[in-house]
Amino acid sequence: MLNSQITQSHSIQNLLPLQKPFIGGDATNHSSSAAYSPVFLTTTKKSTTARTRSTSAGSIKAISLIDIFTKTTAVKGVITIQPTISSALSGVGVGGVIDGVTDLLGLSFLIELVSVDLDSKGNLKTVKDYARYDALDFGSSVYKYNCNFDVPDDFGEIGAVLVENEYSKKMFFKDIVLSNDVIFSCDSWVHSKYDNPEKRIFFTNKSYLPSETPTALKSLREQDLASLRGNGEGERKSYERIYDYDLYNDLGAPDLDISLARPVLGGEAHPYPRRCRTGRKMSSKDPLTETRTLLPFYIPADEDFSEIKTVTFGARTLYSVLHAVLPILDSALTDKEKGFPLFTSIDLLFNEGVNVPPPDNGLLSVLPRLIKGATDSTNTVIKFETPETIDRDTFSWFRDEEFCRQTLAGLNPISIQLVTEWPLMSKLDPEVYGPAESGITKEIVEQEIKGFMTLEEALAQKRLFLLDYHDILLPYVNKTRELNGTTLYGSRTLMFLTPTGTLRPLAIELTRPPVDGKPQWKHVYTPCWDATGAWLWKLAKAHVLAHDSGIHQLVSHWLRTHCCTEPYIIATNRNLSQMHPIRRLLLPHYRYTMQINALARLALINAEGIIESSFSPRKYCMQLCSDAYDQLWRFDHEALPNDLISRGMAIEDPTAPHGLKLIIEDYPYANDGLLLWDAIKEWATSYVNHYYPQANLVESDVELKAWWEEIRNVGHGDKKDEPWWPQLKTQEDLIGIVSTIMWVTSGHHSAVNFGQYDFAGYFPNRPTIARTKMPNEDPIDEEWQTFLKRPEDFLLKSFPSQIQATQVMSVLDVLSSHSPEEEYIGAQLEPAWAADSTIKTAFEEFRGKLEKLEGVIDSRNTDYNLKNRSGAGLVPYQLLKPYSESGVTGKGVPNSISI
């Protein structure tokens, strides 16, 4: 049949479309060096001048003019394919059973090498070959494919490769390595040609600014970027790599129940960063809300690592907790309002655990820290590890000095601020929220510091510090109190810096705005030496800790790292080419983040998700998060030095280390963080100055300009008119911008994430919610007498319920864990960096600084003069130590927001 088709016409015009090599029994003879020259087909059975392709219909050979007149060099290519978890576990071939035929025919992938030069007619010069399956490399658990090319000697430098996937499903390409030392580092999914006929484009590890792009690669560079942008229409498919923007309009689920409707975040009413667009259909109950799915939400294929990472991969582990452990706990603990009757009941979570119905078998291996195995055929135990803070000092959570110390060396060390004005004043409308002036008076302060100095002297000497959650929480107090099982106040916590460099609490102010004809209620609590006052003080601390837990999770953690980073990722993929050096600098800091964020939208920050159900202010959590973005977030303040200065915790001092003088000298987060910040910025400086030796190269970089404009005007478009956005005109501008992004995704995130279980696993140390109001707020006699009789019961009732506590503990355990495959900052030399000797040297210097930082932190943690990080029963401050073993360790700084 094939012969008869060929003999019907021998014209070149009819034969030119047949660009693919013919299928043959010899899989090595599938190369064609005639991609940019005419091809003649003949039925001659043997020839010494042309490569022969045999089929069942007889011997067919393609003779190209270039084969005859041009010398060629044989180049071998080895393609590495990462198997999916399912195929590796089942022993099925890389493409599955159905695609086995494809392997047998040698038609796995069509690989087409592209020269950096155009031919004499201005067309691409290419050579192509089908890759054939070679073997599974058992040592590295990857599949290897081979291909062979006859590359003309005048072909020029190889700059790109085009890939067509002949399988029926997408495949994850690790790399393509040629025998002439050309390497394509892919780390990307390649769609099946049956899903999308467009070929994938990969570029070599050599980086180019747009203006320096070889002529032949310019169109491919533009084509590749265009393929990632999409057209903003239709529902996205799992094999696609489309990066586009959308509002946070998928947190509610009104189609399930109208009570699950939530406002859209993003836009004038609720300013917010943008997320990745999924294109799902809109709700029938609320046309502004996108419908939800039970399966993980769409993310671009290259952001999805769940199919190629091991079962300990953070995203998969988190998914297991959210969709297996939490429902099991929910079914076992049927009384949703039941609290812990005794403190010993809390201890049982660590000593004996919770009996629950047995989960699916696979959960035991995924969550060995939580799932301890079956007690009998009908029960399994979820038993929690003792957090290190409690393991070292059972009563640390009870002490005032530890309460203050954790504002500097705990889970949320980025909220404390210097008091610079007196009296403390609210910026809220007094007509709505009551008198603006704080109830913490000069007399209260001077009574607490007991004649050590006056208020004015304390202010002048920068001795007063504040946790101020008054204005951010007060608008939510009344509506939160309408919900069952919770309460809320606006709060201020004032602290004094002692001569020993530690903080001491002076006062806590709790405020309720006017409601139902009642005036504003506020009360100032101080450390007391009488029983009633002492218990009121402990209860007030519990409320403040619940406020700090909510702000930490919603603002310091989710908003400032996860949420605000997603627009950077989207803009980078839409505007900076694969071969752009800044994309290659930032890419390690983006890995895994969009997948984790999609899981958060699926089950953490959604309506009645773990955040809403367990944190103040419940269903209003994400609206509060939007307010924080609107009122507090500034890109320029996300750089660590600027953040410290903006909170009054440091002043500029060119003579001091890092160019800053810390107001509290023993501030572990800041001291360690500034060393890490300096290392990051020095690495960024070397990198940027290498690729941009002149400032005009920054201004003339069209991709870079589009990237920064899109971050400002689209990804963070609700703040596009703010005057504080950095310009992007010089190398120094670019260094500042990329250093900020790299810091937020590495150091900042690690500081607020990986200590979660150590500090909050024992929830009395950091309760996520306060469920009862203070006993002295408009008390009725019965309530007051109950408090006086059993104040401990009152404290226990204010803590999270059993279901709230155990579900949060389960999630925090996973969020605090490092995967065995964790990619730590400075640990891995990226292939594109290795390809440039200058960049490789700069990276090695960066890695050396990080290794030195490890030793500095160890030394600081054994210096007993540093009382905020070293002392009896204290957990050493290690959250910014760059490296760690796997598991819950309280240390380690991954490149990216990987969990």
Secondary structure, 3 states (H helix, E strand, C coil): CHHHHHHHCCCHHHHCCCCCCCCCCCCCCCCECCCCCCEEEECCCCCCCCCEEEECCEEEEEEEHHHHHCCEEEEEEEEEEECCHHHHHHCCCCCCCCCHHHHHCCCCEEEEEEEEEECCCCCEEEEEEEEEEEEEECCCCEEEEEEEEEEECCCCCEEEEEEEECCCCCEEEEEEEECCCCEEEEEEEECECCCCCCCEEEECCCCCCHHHCCHHHHHHHHHHHHHHHCCCCCCCCCCCCCCCEECECCCCCCCCCHHHCCCCECCCCCCCCCEECCCCCECCCCCCCECCCCCCCCCCHHHCCCCCCCCCCHHHHHHHHHHHHHHHHHHHCCCCCCCCCCHHHHHHHHHCCEEECCCCCCHHHHCCCCEEEEEECCEEEECCCCCHHHHHCCCHHHCHHHHHHHHHHCCCCCCCEECCCCCCECCCCHHHHCCCECCCCHHHHHHHCCCCCCHHHHHHCCCEEEEECHHHHHHHHHHHHCCCCCCCCEEEEEEEECCCCCEEEEEEEEEECCECCECCEEEEECCCCCHHHHHHHHHHHHHHHHHHHHHHHHHHHHHHHHHHHHHHHHHHHHHCCCCCHHHHHHHHHCCCHHHHHHHHHHHCCCCCCHHHHHCCCHHHHHHHHHHHHHHHCCHHHCCHHHHHHHCCCEEECCCCHHHEEECCCCCHHHHHHHHHHHHHHHHHHHHHHHHCCCHHHHHCCHHHHHHHHHHHHHHCHHHCCCCCCCCCCCHHHHHHHHHHHHHHHHHHHHHHHCCHHHHHCCCCCCCCCCCCCCCCCCCCHHHHHHHHHCHHHHHHHHCCCHHHHHHHHHHHHHHCEECCCCCECCCCCCHHHHCCHHHHHHHHHHHHHHHHHHHHHHHHCCCCCCCCCCCCCCCCCCCCCCCCCCEECCCCCECCCCC
